[in-house]
Amino acid sequence: MNNYGDMKITEEEGNYIHIVFTTKSMRFNDDVELLFDLTLKQIYYRSASRIGYRDNGLNKQRYQDIKKAYLDNL
């Protein structure tokens, strides 16, 4: 996840994590919320940019990388 710029975990409780990613180039903040369902082996993922609408596929790639890392570590 560090490949996407600075990141700061702002909340972590049980299987829930809220992370703020700051993009390298424009220094935009993206809020990402993750809820890990260990029983169903699923991730509930929510991502929201604070500014703008386009991200050149960054959020999708970030999600795919998180999902892969999660599934690889089950």
Steps between C-alpha positions, in 0.01 A plus 500: 500500500793733549544517121204738480657786692488586864249314709373547851276262690249726673285230658549131565252299699458125473467413132444864393769738374471859376802619304571838344725475194672811368593476132860564405456742215213731594486434877126416487347309791300183442305340783496120491295287736553126528292245684642149502246217530716211614212252495404564138858591398384828348606861513247779503674796342396864476713768343420869466709783363471824690562705184432418137345214310779341296780294639638329188407159639694547824217398735421189296866395496534573873195280570634216285835512680335499844275211397794298366707558815202399716428181308870407483519518882195288583 
